[in-house]
Amino acid sequence: MSIKTDYLLKALHVISWIIFIGLCIEAGGFLVNAVMTILLKPEAASKFWMEVDLSELYRYNDSHFITVTSLMVIVSVLRAILFYRIVKLFHDKKFDLSQPFNEATRGFIQTIAYLALGVGLFSYGGAKYALNLIAQGVAIPDLYYLRLGGADVWIFMGIILLIIASIFKKGIELQTENDLTV
């Protein structure tokens, strides 16, 4: 492998760690604020994570508040798990560019695809739920601030990654056949 590729992979590893840590902080912030609002002080809903004001939603109905915050936590945790898998791939050094068509790489791509689909589906459900609440007259922040936007992009990425995983499966078969021929 060339030196340029080595540096690129190390840079991607560092960037993946930074994103992973940020996503863990975000997921933890959502979870802690939701639990604190529900169990300890309801007024904490007005200064939710990153200054998102969910006090109107909490006053409207606490079960709707629990549903929206649960969806926010689920989406954040799935995104953190996705980047954990990327960090783990770099850390375990299972990524081999000389033999890219292997079962570990295919399994990694497939796992990432399912996680991306999960993020997309939960984001879509959360967005529809929030839009339904807005239609009922509840004042809640934009989907961007709730971290529920972009479901179509996540679903698209998941489907593309599933297609790539099936291509890798065929590549593994061809590589195994080629190794047996030699």
Phi, psi and omega in degrees: 000142183283163181295322180299317179294321177301313180295322179297315179295322177294320178295318178296324177297315179295316179297320178297319177298315181298314179296318179300314180296317178298319179291325176295319178296317179297313180297317178295321178297315178298314183295312181297316180295322179294314180295317180298319180293318184287317187266325189252294184227111179297335180291349177292345179294337181285337177234065180289182182307134180060034175063025176283129183264108177248018183294323178298318178296318180295319178292325181295309180192123182290334178289326174294321177299314180297319180296311182296315181292327176297317178296321177297318180294316181300313180298317181294319180293319178297320177294322177294319178296321178302312180286334173297317179298323178293315178298318180296323178299314179293321183291318182284349180055040177272353182273108184244112182286340179285331177228073187291334182272085176225167186294327180295318180293318178297316178297321178297312181297320180293319178297316178298321179297314180293323177295318178297319176296320177298315177300316181297315182291317178292324176295318179297313179298318179295320179295315179298319179296314180295319179295326176295320177294321178297321178296333178278357177098010179276130179273106176232159182295167178299156180300330178299316182287333176279353182062035179246002180276165175082024181300321181297323180293317180295318179295316178301314180297319179298318179293316178300317180293326175295322176295317179296322178296323178289328175294319178296324178299316178293322178297322178295318178299314180295320180293320177296317177298318180294320179295325179287331181290321181286000000 
